Amino acid sequence: MALIPDWRLVLRRAYSVRLALLAAVLGGLELLLQFLAPERPDGAFIALSVAINIAAALARIVAQPKLEVARAAAAEQE
């Protein structure tokens, strides 16, 4: 496995990365709440996590103008 040349930029700017991290946090909250409040109905954070993961997948194929501008600026500095 090899990283893309501008991986740091993508990590900071890409919507797909942000959405994937949010989905991971929601999944962790769902797990934590099972222990802290077992009487709470399950599935709310999981449903949100699924929706956000779908959005993250779509964000991978949608043009992100701010990311492209940042990439062009980084290329000019090299």
C-alpha positions as CSV (number, residue, x, y, z in Angstrom):
1,M,0.0,0.0,0.0
2,A,1.3,3.4,-0.9
3,L,0.0,6.8,0.1
4,I,-0.9,9.4,-2.4
5,P,1.6,12.3,-2.7
6,D,-0.7,14.9,-1.0
7,W,-2.2,12.6,1.6
8,R,-1.8,15.2,4.4
9,L,-3.8,17.7,2.4
10,V,-6.5,15.2,1.6
11,L,-6.7,14.1,5.2
12,R,-7.3,17.7,6.3
13,R,-9.7,18.9,3.5
14,A,-11.6,15.9,2.0
15,Y,-15.3,15.7,3.0
16,S,-15.1,11.9,2.8
17,V,-12.5,11.7,5.5
18,R,-14.4,14.1,7.8
19,L,-17.6,12.1,7.2
20,A,-15.9,8.7,7.9
21,L,-14.5,10.1,11.1
22,L,-17.9,11.3,12.2
23,A,-19.4,7.9,11.4
24,A,-16.7,6.3,13.5
25,V,-17.5,8.6,16.5
26,L,-21.2,7.8,16.2
27,G,-20.5,4.1,16.1
28,G,-18.4,4.5,19.2
29,L,-21.1,6.4,21.0
30,E,-23.6,3.7,20.1
31,L,-21.3,1.1,21.7
32,L,-20.7,3.3,24.8
33,L,-24.4,4.0,25.3
34,Q,-25.2,0.3,25.3
35,F,-23.1,0.1,28.5
36,L,-24.2,3.4,30.1
37,A,-27.9,3.3,29.3
38,P,-29.0,-0.3,28.5
39,E,-32.7,0.7,28.7
40,R,-32.3,3.1,25.8
41,P,-33.6,1.9,22.4
42,D,-30.7,0.7,20.3
43,G,-30.0,1.7,16.7
44,A,-30.2,5.5,16.6
45,F,-26.5,6.2,16.3
46,I,-26.1,3.2,14.0
47,A,-28.7,4.5,11.6
48,L,-26.9,7.9,11.6
49,S,-23.6,6.2,11.1
50,V,-24.9,4.2,8.1
51,A,-26.3,7.4,6.5
52,I,-23.0,9.2,7.1
53,N,-21.0,6.3,5.6
54,I,-23.1,6.5,2.5
55,A,-22.5,10.2,2.3
56,A,-18.8,9.6,2.7
57,A,-18.8,7.2,-0.2
58,L,-20.6,9.7,-2.3
59,A,-18.2,12.5,-1.3
60,R,-15.3,10.4,-2.7
61,I,-16.7,10.9,-6.3
62,V,-18.0,14.5,-6.0
63,A,-15.8,17.3,-6.9
64,Q,-14.5,19.3,-3.9
65,P,-13.4,22.7,-5.2
66,K,-11.7,23.8,-2.1
67,L,-9.6,20.6,-2.1
68,E,-8.6,21.2,-5.8
69,V,-7.6,24.8,-5.1
70,A,-5.5,23.7,-2.1
71,R,-3.9,21.0,-4.3
72,A,-3.1,23.5,-7.0
73,A,-1.6,25.9,-4.5
74,A,0.5,23.1,-3.0
75,A,1.8,22.1,-6.4
76,E,2.8,25.7,-7.2
77,Q,4.9,25.8,-4.0
78,E,6.9,22.7,-5.0
